[in-house]
Amino acid sequence: MSRLTLQLPETLHQQLANLAKGEGVSLNQYIVYALTRQVTLAYSVSSVSEEEIQQQQLSFTSLLQELGKASSSELAAALTEREMVPPEKDLDSNTVALLQQRIQDAAKASSK
């Protein structure tokens, strides 16, 4: 474990201390957490060139076209093999009914 001495503005020090207290951890633990979070965010966000974006869009469009080529029997088989699970408790019955209707409509349209 490394040791680092920092000079912080008093207001920042006090804000960090208050946040740490609110979380029920030591100031040191809170600062390590905050720095770790910041470093993780810095590594997870990266810019993508316009060329890469266009290539991803083309790949996605191609994938959608390929997925759309399933036969009606393949779609019917997939629908009969799917696992039926109860809806999430926060999902109201109107939304469930609407989604079920859309699935049925899509299945009918693909069998024509």
Sequence and secondary structure as in RCSB ss.txt:
>XXXX:A:sequence
MSRLTLQLPETLHQQLANLAKGEGVSLNQYIVYALTRQVTLAYSVSSVSEEEIQQQQLSFTSLLQELGKASSSEL
AAALTEREMVPPEKDLDSNTVALLQQRIQDAAKASSK
>XXXX:A:secstr
         HHHHHHHHHHHHHHTS HHHHHHHHHHHHHHHHHH     HHHHHHHHHHHHHHHHHHTT  HHHH
HHHHHHS      TTS HHHHHHHHHHHHHHHHHHH 
